[in-house]
Amino acid sequence: MDSSIDSVAGMAGVSGVVKPLAKDMSHHYSDLAKARKPNAMKEFYKFFAIPGIGNLAGGLPNAQFFPFDTLEAQSAHPDRWTPTPNHPSGDALSPATTSTTTRTVDQGPKIASHVVVPHETDTSDTNKRIDLTTALQYGQAVGYPPLLSFLRQFARECLHPNVPYEGGPDVALTVGSTDGFSKVLELFTNVWVEGKNDIRERPGLLTEVFVYPGVLNQVLPRGIQVCPVEMDDEGMAAYGPGGLEDVLANWDDSKGKRPHLLYTVSMGHNPTSKVLSLERRRELYEICSKFDVIIAEDDPYWYLQFPSAEVEEAKARNKPIPEPRVANSLPNKSGHPFIDSLVPSFLNIDVDGRVVRLDTFSKTVAPGCRLGWVTASPEICERIVRISESGTQQPSGFVQAIIAENIMGPQPEATAAFTSRSRRDQAAFTGWKTEGWVRWLAGLRGAYERRMNDMCRLLEEHAYQLKQSTPVRDADSDWGVITKTKLYDFKWPLGGMFLWIRVHFEEHPLFKATGSQGNVIDGSALSMALMIFLTYAPYLVLASPGAMFSASPQIAAERGWGYYRLCFAAESDEMNSACSTRFGQGVQKFWRIKKVAEIEALLEKVRSLEASESDDLANMAYMGC
């Protein structure tokens, strides 16, 4: 292990220590990214800050013709939901951890705040205006200044206070994480076309053996080769067969270029719900530094880390309560106990400046916002902005304005201090108050953690099938023979919105049975049959089959069929509990199917859906994320 990562990571907390500069990563830029120049018209925007300036240079429509007088909303108080403990004990179950109906006991959270963005404010200085006239006008691709400033401070002081390179990271707004990763791909990969381009130039993407399928939809049309890395109980494996070091050290150049881009959802991994520890991050980072790999860290579930999962799992299975672990041992803290209790991002050990982190408001506010941000070295952020200038430009002004008002809350003193500064000084502004936003995040974690615990407890009740048999010998007639078959198992999720469940189809009575056409009823067939079976009454549950999250067809065929992803976030508390019970009951009933014809009828349903080109079922299986 290279101890320099640990020593440099601590420099931020040592007064007078000069940090290293982030390394130049431009050798990884795509040909298109290298050719991009700053938008010449956007350069004029800096002159807009001159009080009283008459703008005849741009092509801006007149704001008086915008058909909206105000933008208003009723917004929840930050303390609407009750947090769960940051460091749960092994004592009796706490209502704050287990009850999905728990909310704060006072009446305050039920009273909403009225958020208003006016059409126009009195000041003529565009730096001091937060109104629809400015929010709905053409703006800079980097983002709406007050919101951008708030997120920059939040990233540097709260989320990533240990970034070890000089100056720290910058941020740039995106139209959500999918848009952010699309821009990362454009920045770091060239399009490769089979039969047209040299195989030795084919780019690759390192990712876990199970991955969110939306990422595959982004990379495969670009000709990028997906390079799966094995996983263990923590997530992506650093060493050992199929681990990251093994994949990179033994790369076969005849398959294409050795990958220089890694994609991972490191907190509450989608679909497996795993969380990488700080120690594992150091191992993976050391390997990426050795082989010069960019890390794209997609973290929509970062704040959804569930410290009660291991404790409650041990209780449910009558195992010893595990010793508590310190998730964040880095020297600099945010000052917010909730945030400081969470596993930190790769950015906090990013000595080289090779980490690009993707954040989003999709899980903290709403997916329809289509608003997120990239955190990376200033040089990488500048290139992301150039890509935005010729594509999406800035995110929706409606969304930026209402989100800014909502998450920042009333901050008149900070707003006045921010808007009175020059644009250069605004970039370093650190006066925003973040307590309300952090409290909202802690409450959300609590609400989702309780849902997770409910689903897991209910699934535990149906994990085994008990069957009583008649004794063979008369002498044993007074005894009953009980067989216990494990139908599925799972780890209680340490984070995210999903439960990754392993169904033991190899224990099904029809596994490897011969079908009516001489075909074999294998794991893939039983997996699809169970998915359809669960959609029938009385079960009426839709689960995502693991094959669709497999990084390659080979992985899907070898083991992907053995898993399902269950989401405990989307439905109401009541439906979440009911569906968890019905899933377990449905698996129990499926194991009682003894006729091949019944399995084949279910598979015929799958084929009929495919034949009719109906993609409704497939879309429902992984709708959203």
PLY file of the C-alpha trace (Angstrom):
ply
format ascii 1.0
element vertex 625
property float x
property float y
property float z
element edge 624
property int vertex1
property int vertex2
end_header
0.00 0.00 0.00
1.33 3.45 -0.93
1.27 5.42 2.32
1.53 8.70 0.40
-2.23 8.66 -0.09
-2.78 8.69 3.67
-0.12 11.29 4.38
-1.18 13.68 1.64
-4.86 13.30 2.56
-4.05 14.77 5.93
-2.38 17.86 4.55
-5.66 19.76 4.38
-5.79 19.83 8.13
-2.16 20.94 8.62
-1.68 24.67 8.58
1.02 25.90 6.22
1.45 22.64 4.33
1.55 23.11 0.57
-0.67 20.63 -1.23
0.32 19.11 -4.57
-1.34 20.35 -7.72
-3.83 18.06 -9.42
-2.15 16.16 -12.23
-2.81 17.02 -15.85
-5.29 14.48 -17.22
-5.54 16.01 -20.69
-3.79 13.02 -22.27
-7.01 11.11 -21.60
-9.23 13.68 -23.32
-11.05 12.57 -26.45
-10.21 14.11 -29.80
-13.49 16.01 -29.76
-12.92 17.34 -26.24
-9.45 18.57 -27.17
-10.87 20.43 -30.15
-13.56 22.30 -28.19
-13.06 26.02 -27.61
-14.90 28.27 -25.16
-18.18 29.70 -26.46
-17.30 33.17 -27.75
-20.78 34.59 -27.03
-20.63 33.34 -23.45
-17.50 35.43 -22.96
-19.69 38.53 -23.24
-21.62 37.51 -20.14
-18.94 38.87 -17.84
-19.81 42.36 -19.07
-23.42 41.92 -17.93
-22.24 42.53 -14.37
-21.45 46.19 -15.14
-24.23 48.24 -13.50
-26.33 50.13 -16.02
-24.74 48.45 -19.05
-26.87 48.47 -22.20
-26.75 45.04 -23.83
-26.86 45.22 -27.61
-24.40 42.38 -28.08
-26.38 39.28 -27.20
-29.43 37.58 -28.64
-31.52 37.57 -25.48
-35.32 37.78 -25.71
-36.96 40.55 -23.72
-37.85 39.36 -20.22
-41.11 41.33 -20.09
-42.54 38.85 -22.57
-41.88 35.84 -20.32
-45.42 34.57 -19.53
-44.74 33.90 -15.85
-45.18 36.52 -13.16
-43.92 34.41 -10.25
-42.76 30.89 -9.50
-44.29 29.60 -6.27
-44.42 26.33 -4.35
-45.29 24.91 -0.93
-42.07 23.35 0.35
-41.54 20.86 3.19
-39.69 21.92 6.32
-36.23 20.32 6.65
-37.30 18.36 9.75
-40.34 16.67 8.21
-38.82 13.18 8.57
-37.19 11.68 11.65
-33.51 10.70 11.31
-32.21 7.31 12.37
-29.19 6.97 14.71
-25.77 7.52 13.16
-24.31 4.87 15.46
-27.03 2.31 16.36
-26.44 -0.10 19.22
-27.39 -3.73 19.61
-30.10 -2.94 22.14
-33.82 -3.47 21.64
-35.25 -2.14 18.41
-35.75 1.60 18.41
-38.98 3.04 16.94
-36.81 5.59 15.15
-35.09 2.72 13.31
-37.97 0.34 12.72
-41.29 2.18 12.39
-42.09 3.44 8.91
-44.74 5.74 10.32
-42.31 7.62 12.55
-42.30 11.39 12.02
-41.38 14.27 14.26
-43.87 14.59 17.09
-44.43 18.33 16.91
-46.68 20.00 14.38
-43.99 22.13 12.78
-43.00 19.76 9.97
-46.60 19.55 8.78
-46.55 23.28 8.01
-45.05 23.97 4.60
-42.92 26.93 3.63
-44.17 29.13 0.84
-41.39 29.62 -1.71
-41.70 32.53 -4.12
-39.39 33.55 -6.95
-40.57 36.97 -8.23
-40.62 38.00 -11.86
-38.22 40.85 -11.27
-36.37 42.49 -8.40
-35.58 46.17 -8.05
-31.84 46.07 -8.55
-30.34 46.44 -12.00
-27.20 44.53 -11.02
-27.56 41.01 -12.44
-25.26 39.65 -9.75
-27.74 40.69 -7.08
-30.90 39.44 -8.70
-32.67 36.18 -7.92
-35.78 36.37 -10.06
-37.40 34.92 -13.17
-35.97 37.65 -15.33
-32.49 36.26 -14.73
-33.31 32.60 -14.02
-35.27 32.14 -17.26
-32.83 34.08 -19.40
-29.87 32.59 -21.22
-27.15 31.93 -18.66
-23.75 30.38 -18.29
-23.47 26.63 -18.76
-21.69 26.23 -15.42
-24.98 27.01 -13.62
-27.13 29.62 -11.83
-24.64 31.66 -9.73
-26.22 31.43 -6.23
-26.98 27.69 -6.57
-23.56 27.01 -8.07
-21.90 28.88 -5.22
-23.90 26.98 -2.59
-23.05 23.59 -4.13
-19.38 24.51 -4.48
-19.20 25.40 -0.79
-21.23 22.33 0.20
-18.89 20.08 -1.80
-15.68 21.58 -0.47
-16.63 22.09 3.20
-19.20 19.39 3.91
-18.96 16.50 1.48
-15.25 16.49 0.64
-13.23 18.51 3.20
-10.14 16.30 2.76
-9.46 16.72 -0.98
-5.65 16.62 -1.00
-4.75 18.67 -4.10
-4.12 22.40 -4.14
-7.18 24.63 -4.48
-9.64 21.77 -4.06
-12.34 20.70 -6.51
-14.77 22.75 -8.52
-18.35 21.96 -9.53
-20.38 22.31 -12.71
-24.13 21.81 -12.96
-25.62 19.09 -15.17
-29.05 17.92 -16.27
-28.87 15.01 -13.82
-26.36 12.18 -13.41
-27.18 10.53 -16.73
-26.30 13.76 -18.48
-23.22 14.10 -16.31
-21.93 10.65 -17.22
-22.72 11.27 -20.89
-20.41 14.27 -20.72
-17.75 12.25 -18.90
-17.88 9.72 -21.74
-17.57 12.46 -24.34
-14.64 13.95 -22.46
-12.63 10.77 -21.95
-13.56 8.40 -24.81
-13.57 8.43 -28.58
-16.31 6.73 -30.55
-15.11 3.40 -31.93
-16.77 1.63 -34.87
-16.16 -2.07 -35.53
-14.77 -2.68 -39.02
-13.80 0.97 -39.38
-11.40 1.63 -36.51
-8.36 -0.31 -35.37
-9.18 -2.78 -32.57
-6.11 -1.51 -30.73
-7.83 1.86 -30.38
-11.07 0.52 -28.92
-11.75 2.21 -25.56
-12.86 0.26 -22.51
-14.89 0.94 -19.38
-14.15 -0.80 -16.10
-17.22 -1.53 -14.01
-18.56 -4.11 -11.58
-19.87 -7.44 -12.88
-23.35 -6.15 -12.04
-24.13 -2.64 -13.21
-27.04 -0.28 -13.79
-28.21 -1.10 -17.36
-28.67 2.56 -18.28
-24.88 2.88 -18.26
-24.57 0.02 -20.75
-27.06 1.81 -22.99
-24.76 4.83 -22.96
-21.43 3.12 -23.57
-22.19 0.30 -26.01
-23.36 2.51 -28.92
-20.04 4.37 -28.66
-18.23 1.10 -29.28
-16.81 1.07 -25.76
-15.86 -2.36 -24.45
-17.34 -3.14 -21.03
-14.66 -4.70 -18.80
-16.26 -6.39 -15.76
-14.46 -6.42 -12.41
-15.37 -8.99 -9.77
-17.21 -8.06 -6.59
-17.14 -9.28 -3.01
-19.16 -8.39 0.09
-17.96 -4.76 -0.06
-18.29 -4.15 -3.77
-15.62 -3.91 -6.47
-12.69 -6.19 -5.62
-9.22 -4.65 -5.66
-7.10 -7.81 -5.72
-7.50 -11.49 -6.43
-8.79 -13.29 -9.54
-10.93 -10.93 -11.58
-10.18 -7.99 -9.27
-9.23 -4.57 -10.59
-5.48 -5.12 -10.36
-5.79 -8.50 -12.07
-7.87 -7.09 -14.94
-5.46 -4.20 -15.60
-2.16 -6.02 -15.05
-3.10 -8.89 -17.36
-4.81 -6.84 -20.04
-4.68 -8.31 -23.55
-3.97 -5.49 -26.03
-5.49 -7.52 -28.83
-8.91 -6.82 -27.23
-8.46 -3.06 -27.40
-6.79 -0.31 -25.41
-6.27 -0.97 -21.74
-9.17 0.86 -20.08
-8.41 4.27 -18.60
-11.95 4.96 -17.29
-13.69 3.27 -14.36
-17.39 3.69 -13.51
-18.77 2.80 -10.12
-21.73 3.48 -7.85
-19.70 3.15 -4.67
-22.41 3.95 -2.07
-25.51 1.78 -2.11
-24.38 0.20 -5.36
-27.07 -0.27 -7.99
-28.16 -3.08 -8.04
-26.30 -4.85 -5.18
-26.61 -2.15 -2.44
-22.96 -2.58 -1.39
-20.93 0.26 0.16
-17.18 0.54 -0.37
-15.27 1.18 2.85
-12.60 3.86 3.07
-9.96 1.12 3.22
-11.23 -0.48 -0.01
-11.33 2.92 -1.67
-7.66 3.42 -0.86
-6.81 0.06 -2.43
-8.79 0.77 -5.59
-7.41 4.30 -5.84
-3.83 3.07 -5.54
-4.43 0.67 -8.46
-6.06 3.40 -10.56
-3.14 5.71 -9.86
-0.66 2.99 -10.83
-2.42 2.27 -14.14
-3.51 5.89 -14.78
-7.27 5.27 -14.66
-9.93 7.99 -14.30
-12.57 7.19 -11.63
-16.15 8.23 -12.46
-17.92 7.97 -9.11
-21.71 8.06 -9.57
-23.26 8.60 -6.15
-27.00 9.29 -6.23
-27.41 7.29 -2.99
-24.46 8.69 -1.02
-26.53 9.94 1.92
-28.50 6.65 2.05
-26.01 4.67 4.13
-27.73 2.43 6.68
-25.69 1.83 9.86
-28.45 -0.32 11.38
-28.38 -2.94 8.60
-25.64 -5.16 10.02
-27.05 -4.90 13.55
-30.62 -5.76 12.53
-29.46 -8.58 10.26
-27.53 -10.15 13.13
-30.56 -9.89 15.41
-32.91 -11.39 12.82
-30.58 -14.37 12.28
-29.58 -14.88 15.92
-25.95 -14.04 15.26
-23.51 -12.02 17.38
-23.95 -8.27 17.08
-20.99 -6.91 15.06
-18.67 -4.39 16.61
-19.35 -0.82 15.46
-17.01 0.49 12.77
-15.78 4.00 12.12
-16.74 4.82 8.54
-14.74 8.05 8.23
-11.30 8.21 9.84
-10.04 11.16 7.78
-8.83 14.21 9.75
-11.08 17.00 8.47
-14.78 16.93 9.32
-17.78 18.88 8.13
-19.08 19.66 11.60
-22.36 17.89 10.79
-22.54 14.58 12.75
-24.75 12.96 10.10
-22.37 13.68 7.23
-19.28 12.86 9.28
-20.73 9.42 10.11
-20.82 8.40 6.43
-18.16 6.72 4.30
-16.39 9.53 2.39
-16.10 9.86 -1.37
-13.07 8.90 -3.46
-12.48 12.66 -3.78
-11.19 12.78 -0.22
-8.18 10.64 -1.14
-7.79 11.97 -4.69
-4.10 12.92 -4.67
-3.86 13.03 -8.48
-7.10 14.78 -9.43
-8.38 11.72 -11.31
-11.82 11.44 -9.63
-14.95 12.79 -11.31
-17.94 12.58 -8.99
-21.56 12.73 -10.19
-24.26 14.01 -7.83
-27.96 14.54 -8.46
-31.11 15.99 -6.93
-33.10 13.04 -8.32
-33.09 11.18 -5.01
-32.93 14.15 -2.63
-35.66 16.28 -4.25
-37.28 14.61 -7.29
-36.15 12.85 -10.49
-38.15 15.22 -12.69
-35.90 18.09 -11.64
-33.25 16.79 -14.03
-30.58 18.66 -12.10
-27.23 17.49 -10.78
-23.61 18.47 -10.63
-20.10 17.24 -11.34
-17.35 17.64 -8.76
-13.80 17.31 -10.04
-10.57 19.23 -10.51
-11.12 22.73 -11.99
-9.49 21.67 -15.26
-11.87 18.75 -15.75
-14.89 20.86 -14.75
-13.88 23.48 -17.31
-13.94 20.83 -20.05
-17.33 19.58 -18.87
-18.64 23.13 -19.17
-17.34 23.39 -22.73
-19.29 20.26 -23.62
-22.41 21.75 -22.01
-22.05 25.01 -23.92
-22.55 23.20 -27.22
-25.28 20.87 -25.94
-27.58 21.22 -22.98
-26.15 24.62 -21.97
-27.38 25.37 -18.44
-30.07 23.29 -16.71
-33.64 24.58 -16.63
-33.93 28.03 -15.11
-37.25 27.10 -13.49
-35.64 24.18 -11.71
-32.46 25.99 -10.68
-34.43 28.90 -9.22
-36.89 26.83 -7.21
-34.22 24.37 -6.02
-31.98 27.24 -4.97
-34.80 28.76 -2.92
-35.78 25.38 -1.48
-32.47 23.88 -0.35
-30.83 27.14 0.64
-33.84 28.58 2.43
-34.08 32.21 3.51
-30.49 33.48 3.76
-30.76 37.26 3.26
-27.42 38.08 4.89
-25.53 35.43 2.97
-27.28 36.37 -0.28
-26.38 40.02 0.18
-22.77 39.13 0.97
-22.56 36.87 -2.07
-24.14 39.20 -4.60
-22.05 42.18 -3.48
-18.84 40.43 -4.51
-17.17 40.29 -7.89
-17.65 37.17 -9.97
-14.11 36.11 -9.16
-14.73 36.48 -5.42
-18.09 34.72 -5.71
-16.26 31.58 -6.79
-14.62 31.41 -3.34
-17.65 32.47 -1.29
-18.19 30.34 1.83
-20.95 32.12 3.70
-23.92 29.88 2.94
-25.71 28.12 5.79
-26.23 24.39 5.16
-27.93 23.15 8.33
-31.40 22.92 6.81
-30.25 20.93 3.78
-28.22 18.52 5.93
-31.20 18.02 8.24
-33.40 17.18 5.23
-30.86 14.60 4.03
-30.65 13.01 7.48
-34.45 12.75 7.63
-34.60 11.13 4.20
-32.00 8.57 5.27
-34.14 7.77 8.29
-37.31 7.28 6.22
-35.61 4.99 3.70
-33.71 3.07 6.39
-36.96 2.17 8.13
-38.41 0.96 4.83
-35.33 -1.15 4.22
-35.57 -2.76 7.65
-39.27 -3.52 7.15
-38.68 -5.24 3.81
-35.81 -7.31 5.15
-37.69 -8.51 8.23
-40.67 -9.59 6.14
-38.50 -11.40 3.60
-36.71 -13.26 6.40
-40.04 -14.92 7.29
-40.29 -16.76 3.94
-36.64 -17.51 3.15
-37.00 -21.22 4.01
-39.57 -23.78 2.96
-40.46 -26.38 5.56
-41.92 -29.68 4.39
-43.19 -32.54 6.53
-42.78 -36.07 5.19
-44.20 -39.43 6.30
-41.64 -41.76 7.95
-40.65 -44.78 5.88
-40.43 -47.24 8.79
-43.40 -48.20 10.96
-41.17 -47.86 14.01
-40.85 -44.15 13.27
-44.57 -43.57 12.81
-44.73 -41.34 15.88
-42.15 -39.00 14.38
-42.46 -36.35 11.69
-39.66 -35.77 9.17
-39.14 -32.07 8.46
-37.00 -30.91 5.54
-35.82 -27.31 5.40
-34.96 -25.81 2.01
-33.40 -22.37 1.65
-35.27 -20.63 -1.17
-33.33 -17.36 -1.15
-30.87 -15.34 0.86
-29.66 -11.76 0.94
-27.56 -9.26 2.82
-29.45 -6.45 4.52
-28.58 -3.41 2.36
-25.87 -1.14 3.72
-27.06 1.67 1.48
-29.07 2.74 -1.52
-32.66 1.92 -2.46
-32.41 -1.75 -3.36
-32.22 -5.24 -1.94
-30.20 -7.75 -3.98
-31.66 -11.19 -3.40
-30.15 -14.53 -4.43
-32.85 -17.08 -5.33
-31.62 -20.68 -5.18
-33.20 -21.98 -8.37
-30.80 -24.92 -8.30
-32.87 -26.21 -5.35
-36.15 -26.04 -7.29
-37.68 -29.50 -7.95
-37.76 -28.79 -11.71
-34.21 -27.44 -12.04
-32.54 -29.16 -15.01
-35.78 -30.98 -15.86
-36.42 -31.87 -19.52
-39.01 -29.77 -21.31
-41.60 -30.94 -23.81
-39.30 -30.09 -26.72
-36.25 -31.77 -25.22
-35.01 -28.46 -23.83
-33.55 -28.10 -20.35
-35.35 -26.05 -17.70
-32.26 -24.21 -16.46
-31.76 -21.31 -14.09
-32.46 -18.67 -16.74
-35.77 -20.30 -17.59
-36.84 -20.59 -13.96
-35.82 -16.97 -13.32
-38.03 -15.65 -16.12
-40.85 -17.99 -15.12
-40.77 -16.74 -11.52
-40.75 -13.11 -12.63
-43.95 -13.70 -14.64
-45.47 -15.88 -11.90
-45.08 -13.07 -9.36
-47.04 -10.65 -11.57
-50.15 -12.86 -11.33
-52.76 -12.54 -8.57
-52.62 -12.87 -5.64
-48.95 -11.84 -5.62
-48.93 -8.89 -8.04
-45.27 -8.00 -7.52
-42.82 -6.87 -10.18
-39.15 -7.63 -9.51
-36.15 -6.82 -11.71
-34.30 -9.97 -12.83
-30.58 -9.97 -12.19
-29.71 -10.87 -15.77
-30.58 -7.35 -16.91
-27.92 -5.90 -14.58
-25.18 -8.21 -15.82
-22.23 -6.40 -17.35
-21.98 -8.98 -20.15
-24.12 -11.73 -21.72
-21.68 -14.26 -20.29
-22.27 -13.03 -16.74
-26.03 -13.08 -17.32
-25.87 -16.69 -18.51
-23.51 -17.89 -15.78
-25.00 -16.24 -12.67
-27.18 -13.23 -13.39
-30.27 -15.45 -13.52
-29.86 -16.23 -9.83
-30.69 -12.72 -8.62
-33.48 -10.17 -8.39
-33.35 -6.51 -7.45
-36.15 -5.32 -5.16
-36.72 -1.59 -4.59
-38.00 -0.51 -1.17
-38.20 3.18 -2.13
-40.92 3.61 -4.74
-44.12 2.33 -3.13
-46.00 3.62 -0.08
-45.01 2.25 3.32
-48.06 -0.02 3.29
-47.41 -1.30 -0.22
-43.72 -1.79 0.50
-44.63 -4.10 3.38
-47.41 -5.87 1.49
-45.26 -6.46 -1.60
-42.41 -7.80 0.53
-44.76 -10.36 2.07
-46.33 -11.26 -1.28
-42.90 -11.73 -2.86
-41.94 -14.24 -0.18
-45.28 -16.02 -0.45
-44.99 -16.12 -4.23
-41.55 -17.76 -4.10
-42.92 -20.31 -1.64
-45.78 -21.15 -4.02
-43.47 -21.26 -7.05
-41.43 -23.97 -5.33
-44.55 -26.12 -5.16
-44.87 -26.26 -8.94
-44.09 -29.85 -9.91
-45.21 -29.93 -13.55
-42.95 -28.82 -16.39
-46.03 -27.75 -18.34
-46.75 -25.02 -15.79
-43.25 -23.61 -16.14
-43.51 -23.76 -19.93
-46.81 -21.87 -19.82
-45.10 -19.08 -17.92
-42.24 -19.02 -20.41
-44.73 -18.90 -23.25
-46.06 -15.70 -21.71
-42.56 -14.25 -21.93
-42.26 -15.26 -25.58
-45.65 -13.78 -26.41
-44.60 -10.47 -24.92
-41.43 -10.54 -26.99
-43.32 -11.51 -30.14
-45.76 -8.64 -29.73
-42.82 -6.26 -29.33
-44.34 -5.12 -26.07
-41.67 -3.46 -23.99
-44.01 -2.37 -21.22
-42.97 -5.15 -18.84
-39.29 -4.64 -19.50
-39.56 -0.90 -18.95
-41.44 -1.40 -15.69
-38.75 -3.74 -14.44
-36.10 -1.03 -14.27
-38.10 2.14 -14.59
-36.16 5.13 -13.38
-32.98 3.60 -12.01
0 1
1 2
2 3
3 4
4 5
5 6
6 7
7 8
8 9
9 10
10 11
11 12
12 13
13 14
14 15
15 16
16 17
17 18
18 19
19 20
20 21
21 22
22 23
23 24
24 25
25 26
26 27
27 28
28 29
29 30
30 31
31 32
32 33
33 34
34 35
35 36
36 37
37 38
38 39
39 40
40 41
41 42
42 43
43 44
44 45
45 46
46 47
47 48
48 49
49 50
50 51
51 52
52 53
53 54
54 55
55 56
56 57
57 58
58 59
59 60
60 61
61 62
62 63
63 64
64 65
65 66
66 67
67 68
68 69
69 70
70 71
71 72
72 73
73 74
74 75
75 76
76 77
77 78
78 79
79 80
80 81
81 82
82 83
83 84
84 85
85 86
86 87
87 88
88 89
89 90
90 91
91 92
92 93
93 94
94 95
95 96
96 97
97 98
98 99
99 100
100 101
101 102
102 103
103 104
104 105
105 106
106 107
107 108
108 109
109 110
110 111
111 112
112 113
113 114
114 115
115 116
116 117
117 118
118 119
119 120
120 121
121 122
122 123
123 124
124 125
125 126
126 127
127 128
128 129
129 130
130 131
131 132
132 133
133 134
134 135
135 136
136 137
137 138
138 139
139 140
140 141
141 142
142 143
143 144
144 145
145 146
146 147
147 148
148 149
149 150
150 151
151 152
152 153
153 154
154 155
155 156
156 157
157 158
158 159
159 160
160 161
161 162
162 163
163 164
164 165
165 166
166 167
167 168
168 169
169 170
170 171
171 172
172 173
173 174
174 175
175 176
176 177
177 178
178 179
179 180
180 181
181 182
182 183
183 184
184 185
185 186
186 187
187 188
188 189
189 190
190 191
191 192
192 193
193 194
194 195
195 196
196 197
197 198
198 199
199 200
200 201
201 202
202 203
203 204
204 205
205 206
206 207
207 208
208 209
209 210
210 211
211 212
212 213
213 214
214 215
215 216
216 217
217 218
218 219
219 220
220 221
221 222
222 223
223 224
224 225
225 226
226 227
227 228
228 229
229 230
230 231
231 232
232 233
233 234
234 235
235 236
236 237
237 238
238 239
239 240
240 241
241 242
242 243
243 244
244 245
245 246
246 247
247 248
248 249
249 250
250 251
251 252
252 253
253 254
254 255
255 256
256 257
257 258
258 259
259 260
260 261
261 262
262 263
263 264
264 265
265 266
266 267
267 268
268 269
269 270
270 271
271 272
272 273
273 274
274 275
275 276
276 277
277 278
278 279
279 280
280 281
281 282
282 283
283 284
284 285
285 286
286 287
287 288
288 289
289 290
290 291
291 292
292 293
293 294
294 295
295 296
296 297
297 298
298 299
299 300
300 301
301 302
302 303
303 304
304 305
305 306
306 307
307 308
308 309
309 310
310 311
311 312
312 313
313 314
314 315
315 316
316 317
317 318
318 319
319 320
320 321
321 322
322 323
323 324
324 325
325 326
326 327
327 328
328 329
329 330
330 331
331 332
332 333
333 334
334 335
335 336
336 337
337 338
338 339
339 340
340 341
341 342
342 343
343 344
344 345
345 346
346 347
347 348
348 349
349 350
350 351
351 352
352 353
353 354
354 355
355 356
356 357
357 358
358 359
359 360
360 361
361 362
362 363
363 364
364 365
365 366
366 367
367 368
368 369
369 370
370 371
371 372
372 373
373 374
374 375
375 376
376 377
377 378
378 379
379 380
380 381
381 382
382 383
383 384
384 385
385 386
386 387
387 388
388 389
389 390
390 391
391 392
392 393
393 394
394 395
395 396
396 397
397 398
398 399
399 400
400 401
401 402
402 403
403 404
404 405
405 406
406 407
407 408
408 409
409 410
410 411
411 412
412 413
413 414
414 415
415 416
416 417
417 418
418 419
419 420
420 421
421 422
422 423
423 424
424 425
425 426
426 427
427 428
428 429
429 430
430 431
431 432
432 433
433 434
434 435
435 436
436 437
437 438
438 439
439 440
440 441
441 442
442 443
443 444
444 445
445 446
446 447
447 448
448 449
449 450
450 451
451 452
452 453
453 454
454 455
455 456
456 457
457 458
458 459
459 460
460 461
461 462
462 463
463 464
464 465
465 466
466 467
467 468
468 469
469 470
470 471
471 472
472 473
473 474
474 475
475 476
476 477
477 478
478 479
479 480
480 481
481 482
482 483
483 484
484 485
485 486
486 487
487 488
488 489
489 490
490 491
491 492
492 493
493 494
494 495
495 496
496 497
497 498
498 499
499 500
500 501
501 502
502 503
503 504
504 505
505 506
506 507
507 508
508 509
509 510
510 511
511 512
512 513
513 514
514 515
515 516
516 517
517 518
518 519
519 520
520 521
521 522
522 523
523 524
524 525
525 526
526 527
527 528
528 529
529 530
530 531
531 532
532 533
533 534
534 535
535 536
536 537
537 538
538 539
539 540
540 541
541 542
542 543
543 544
544 545
545 546
546 547
547 548
548 549
549 550
550 551
551 552
552 553
553 554
554 555
555 556
556 557
557 558
558 559
559 560
560 561
561 562
562 563
563 564
564 565
565 566
566 567
567 568
568 569
569 570
570 571
571 572
572 573
573 574
574 575
575 576
576 577
577 578
578 579
579 580
580 581
581 582
582 583
583 584
584 585
585 586
586 587
587 588
588 589
589 590
590 591
591 592
592 593
593 594
594 595
595 596
596 597
597 598
598 599
599 600
600 601
601 602
602 603
603 604
604 605
605 606
606 607
607 608
608 609
609 610
610 611
611 612
612 613
613 614
614 615
615 616
616 617
617 618
618 619
619 620
620 621
621 622
622 623
623 624
